[in-house]
Amino acid sequence: MYESSIGGLKEFNFDLTDPKFYDKEAIFEEAKRVYSKCKDCRLCVAFCPSFPALFDAVDAKDDDLDKLTEEELAKPLDICFHCKQCYFRCPYTPPHEWKLDFPHLSLRYKAWKFKNKGANPVMKLILNTDLSGKLNVGHQAHIVNTLMNTKPVRVILENFIGIDQRAKLPKFNTQDFRSWFRENNKPVKGENGKVALFSTCLFNYNFLEKGKALLNVLHKNDIHVELPEQECCGIPYFDMGDLDSAKEKAKRNVERLKPYIEAGFDILVPVPTCALQLKYEYPLLLPDDPDVKLVSEKVFEVHEYLWKLQEAGKFNRDFKNSMGRIAYQVPCHLKSLNVGYKAVALMRLIPETKVRIVDRCSGHDGTFGVMKETFDYAYKVGSRLFDDLKAQEADLYVTDCPLAGNMIELGTGKKPLHPIEVLSRAYGS
C-alpha cells in the first residue's frame, strides 16, 4: 500500500428530495434490493457488525429475503456506524448500475426512525458538542476531567445515560482553541496561501495540543490563517438520523464560510470526518443551496493541502528532529475523502523516520465507541487494529482521527499523535 492509495467515490445514492425518502416500506424494499447483492458477494463480512448480522439472518431463512422479519431487515442498518469501509471497497457503488450505498441506506433508515420515534433527550444533549464544550472548557475542566474518570460518576453515566464504563472519553481543554488562537496567531507573509481554518469541536474543546501543533506547522509554511465563526459540522446529528439539526448546522457553517471563499481563502480541516461532512455530505443535505457547492469545493484535508505545497517545491523541509518508527492508522473517513495518504507522504520526508501503514478500523466513530449498547461491537472491530499496532514495535502510533486515537489508547495503552503533531515536533517545536 502506498501513500498515493485512494478510497471512496464521489457519487452517492441518497436523495432528500425523493418523495418516498421517509417511506418505511420504500426503505425496506431498498434494503432488500441491496441485501440481495450483498448476500451473494460477502466481501464486507469482516468490516463491521452489520454484515455478519445480515448474512446470519439470510442464511437462517434459506437465502429468502422475503422471509426476513422487519427486525432482521432493520438490524444491519441500525448497527451500521458509518465507517464507510463497505462503500469505498464495494465494486457496485455508483456509478455502477446497482448503485449500492449501504452507509447512506443506513442513514435513511435512521432518519426515518428519528422522525417517527424520536431520540432520547439525554442523547441529544450529549450530541450537542458546542454546548457541552462551552460548559466544560476552562478552569473547571480539571474538575470535570477528574470526575469523569471516577468509578461512581462512570456508574451513573452508564446507568442513566448509557455511556459504557469502559469507554475512554475525551478530556476537556482548560482553554478553548479559539481563545488560544486569538492570543497566538502571529502575522506571516502568507506567500504559500491563505486558509480559513475549520478547527472542529475536537480541536476546539478537547485536543488543544493538536490545534497548537496545527497552527505551528501552518506558520512554518508561511500560510496565512484565519479562524471563522463556526459551530459543530453536524456529524453527530447526521449519524443519529436527525437530519433537520444536521441541516441547520450545515446552513450556518456555509453562511459563515462563504465570505472567506469569496475573498480567496481555502478551507482547511484537520479531522477527516469533519472534512468529509463539509465536502460531501453538505451538498446532499442542502441540494438546493447555491452556496454549498461554492464552499464544499474549497474544502481541503490539512495534509492534502500541505502536500500540494510539497509538489510545488514550497513545503518547509527544515526538520530538526527525526521521529523514529511510526505506525500510522488510516482513518476510515480519510479513505472516503479520496485524497490519498498525504500525511504518510509528509512524515516520510522527515529524516531517519520510517512510517508503516496499518489499514484497520478503530471501531470508534462517534458515540458508537462509547455507548453501552454498542461498545462491545466497537471494541471487537478495533481489536484487530490494536493487535496489528502492537506487532509493529513502533516508537509512535499516529492517526488523523482524535477519537480513533482514544480507542487506540484504550486498546494498547499508548497515546497516539496526530500527523500534524509529528510534523510540528520534527520542526523542533
N, C-alpha and C positions, 0 to 999 in steps of 0.2 A: 504494500500500500504506500503510495507516495503523497507528498503534500499537495499535489495538484488534483487528488481524487475529489470527486464531487458526488452529491447525493440527489436531492429531490428535483422534481419538475416544477413548472410554474403554472400549471393548469390544474383546476380542482373541480370536483363535482359537488357544487354547493351553491344553491341559488335561493336567496332570501325572497326573491320576487315570485317564486313559484307559488301559485295559489294553494297547492297541496303541501307546502313545506311543513306545516304543523299538523297535517292529517295523519292520525295514528295508523290507519290501515295502509296508507301510501308508504309510510316509513317502514312498516313491517314487510310490505311487498318488495320494497327496495332491499331490505335486509336479506330476504330470501334469494333475490337475484344475485346479490354479492356473495352470499354464503354458497350458492350453487357453484360459483367459480372457485372460491377458496377451498372448499372441501375436496376438490379434485387436484388442487395444487399443493397445498400444505407447506409451502416454502416458509411461512411465518410461524410455524409451530413453536419455535424456541424463543420468539421475540418477547412475548408478554403473556399475561394470563388470558387474554381474550380468545386467542386461537385454540389453545387446549380446551377451553370451555365450549367453544363452538364445535370442535371436532368430536369431543366426547359426547355431546348431545346428538350430533348427526349419526355417529356410529351406533349409539344406543337405540336409534329409531330406524335402523337398517337403511341408512342413507336417504331417507324420505323426509324432505324438508317440510312437507305439509303436515307431518305428524308432530312437529315441534310445537310445544306449548308457547304461549306468549312470554312466559318467564324465561324459557330456554332461548327464545329469539332475542330477548332483551339483555340477557346477562352478558354476552360478549361485548355489547355496546356500552353497557353500564360500567364495566370494569376496565374499559379502554382508558388509558391515561394520556393519550395524545402525544406519545413519544414520536410517532410518525415513522418508526422504523419500517413498518409494513408498506407505507406509502412510497418511500424512496427506494425500496428494493423490489417492489411488485412489478412484474412485467406487463401488467394490464391497467396501469393508471392512465389518465388522459395524457396524450391524445388517442390512446388505443380505443377502439370502438366500444369495448366493455366499460370503460370509464370507472374502474373500481377506485374508490376513495374511502377506505374504511374509517380513517380518523374523522372525516367530515360527516360521514354517516352516523358515527357515534355522537358527534356534536349535535346533529339534527335531532337524534333521539333524546339527548339530554335537554335540548331546548324545548322539545315537546313536553318532556317530563317536568321541567321547571315551570312552564306556562300553566300546566294543568294540576301540578301537585305542590308547587312552590318549593321552598327550601327552609331548612332550619334557620331561624333568625340569628342564632349564635354563629352559624356557619357564615352567613352574610357579613357578620361583624368581623370574623376572622379574615375574610377575603378583602376587607376594606384596608388595604395596606397603607394608604395615605393617612387614615385616621389612627390606626394603631401605631404607625411610625411617629406621628406628631405627639401622641400621648406618652410615648415611652422613651423617645430620644432626649438626651440631655443629662443633667446631673442625676436624675432619678434612674438612669439606665443601669447604674451599678446595682441598685437595689432590685430592680426588675429582673436583671440577668441572674442575680444570685437566687432570688425567689423561684424563678422559673426552673431551676435545677435542683430544688429541694423535693424530697420524696412526698411530703404532704400536698404541696402545690401540684405536683405531677399527677397524684392520685385524683385530686379534684378536677384537673383538666381532662383526665381520661374519663372519669365518671359523668361529668356534667357537660363537657364539650366534645369529647370523643377523640382527643389528641393522645395517641399512644404514649405510654410512659417511656418506652424505649427509644422513641424518636429523638433526633438531635434537632433542636430548634435554633434558628438564627438569633444571635445576640443583637441587642440594640446598641447603636453608636452613642457615645457620650456627646457627640456633636454631629449634626447632620451635614452631609456633604455640601449642600447648598451654601450654608453659612461659612463652612471652611473654604469653599471655592471663592467666595467674595473676599476673603482675607488673603488668599494666596495666589490668585490668578494674576501673574505678572504679565506685563505687556511684552510681546515679541513682535518681530517684523512681520511674521505671517507669510513669508515668501513661499512656503510649501502648502498653503491653503488656509481656509478659514472654515471652522466647523461649529455647528450648534450641537452641543452635547446633550443627548437624551440619557441622563445618568442612570436611570432606572431606580425603582424603590429600593432594590437590594443594595446598591451602592450608597444611596442617599441615607437610608435608615439603619442598615445592618453591616455593611462591609466598607467602612470609611477608608481603611488602609488600601483597598483596591482602587478607590477613587483617587487617593493621593498619588498612587503609582501611575494611574492613567494620565493625570494632568502633567506629571513629571515627564513622561515619555512624549507626550504631545509637545510640550515646551522644548524638549531636547531636539525635536524635529522641526522646530520653527513653525508650528501650526498655531494660528490664532484661534482661541477657544472662547465661546460664549455659552452661557447656561440659560436657556429659555425657561420661562414659567412652564410647568408641566405637571402632570399627575400620572398615576399608575397607567401603564399601557392597556390595562383591562383584561389581561390574560387570565387572572383568577376567576373573574365573572364568566369569561368566554368558556373556560373549561367546564364550568358548572352548568352551562346552558342558559345563563342569564344574559341573553343577547341584548336586551334593551339597555342594561347597565354597561355592557361592553361597548355598545354603540355610542352612548353618551361620553364615555372616556375617549373613544376614537375621535368624535366630533371636536371635543375641546382641545385635544392634542394637535389635531390637524389645524385648527384655527390659530393656535399659538406658534406652530412651526412654519406655517405658510409664509409669514413676512421674512423669515430668515432665508427661505428658498428664493424668494423674490430679490433678496439682497445679495444672492450669490453664494450662500453658505451650503455646505453639505451637512447632513445629519449623521452623527456618529453614535453608535450604540455599542456598549461593551458587553452586553449579555445576549447570546444568540436567541433565546426565547423571545425577548422583547423586540429584537430586530426583526424576527420572523413575524411577530404580531403587527408591527408598523408597516412592514414592506408587503406582506402577502395577505394578511387577514383583514387589515383595514379596508382594502378595496372590496373585499367580499361583504363586509359589514355595512359599508356605505357605497353601494353600487351607483347611486345617483348623485353623489357628491363630486362636483367638478374639481375640487381641490385635492381630493385624496390621492389621485394619481400623481399630481404635481409633487406632493410630499413623499409618497412611497418610492418614487423613482430616484430620490436623492438620499435614501437611507443606506448607510454602509455599516457593516460589522467592522469593528475597530481595526482588526488585523488585516482585513481586506483592504482598508484604506491605506494603512501603513505599507502594505506590500506594493501598492501602486507607486509609492514613493521610491521603494527599492528598485522597481522596474525602470523608473525614470532616472536612477542614479542619484536620488536625493535623500535616501534614508540614512540617518545618522548611525554609522557602524563603529563609533568611537567607544567601544566597550572596554571597561576597566577590569571586569571580573569574569572568569569562567563560571559556569553554573553546573558542571559535572554531568551526572547521568540523570536524565529526566524521563519519567514515564508519563505520557500525555494521554488523558482520556478524552475521546472525541464526544462532545455532547450531541445527542440525537438531533436537536434542533439546528445545530450548525450544519448538519448534512442537508436538512430541508432548505437552508438558505442558498445552497447550491453555489457556494463561493470557494470551495476547496479548503484545505487545511493551512491557511496562511500563517496562523500562529506558529505552527510547526516549522514552516519555512523561515520565519523570522528568528525563532530561537536557535535554529541551526546555523545562523550567521554568527552566533556568539562563539568566540574561540574556545577550543577544548570543551565543547558542550555536545553531548550526544542525546538525541531525542528518539525514544521508541514510542510508537503509536499503539494504544490499546483501544480497540474498537468494540467497546461493550457499553451497554446502557446502565446507568446508575440506579434506575428504578424510582428515582425521587419524583420528579415532575410535579411541582407544586404541592398541594395538600395530599396527594396520593402517598407520599413518603412519610407522612406524619399522622394521618388519621388511623384510628384503631381498626376500622373495618377493612383497610387496605394495606396497612403497614407490612403484614406478613407477605403479601403479594410483592410489594415493592422490594423488600429485603431479599426475597428469593431471586428476583430479577437481578439485583445488584450483586449478589453473591459471586457470580461468575467474574464480574469486574474486579471485585476485591481479591479473588484468588489470582487473577492474571496480574494485577498490580504488585502483589506481594512477590510473585515469581520474578519480577524484573530486577530486584535488588537495586533500585534506583535511589539516588540522593534526594530527589524531589518528585512528588506527584503534582501534576498540573492539569487543570481543567478550566475552560472558559465559563462554566456554569457554577455560581456560588452554592446553589442548592445541591447539585451533584457533588460538590466539594464536601458539603455537610454529610452526605450519605457515605462518601468515601472515607471520611474521618471516622464515622461511626463503625464502618466495616473493617477498617485497617488500623485505626489508632493513629494515623498520620494525617496531618492537616495539609491539604493541597494549596497550591498557589494558583492565581490567575496568570495566564501568559504575560499579561501586561506587568505584573509584579516581577516576573522573571526578567523581562527587559529592563525594568527600572533598576533592579539590583545589579544587573550586568553593567549598566551605565555607571554604577558606583554610588547610587542614591539609596 
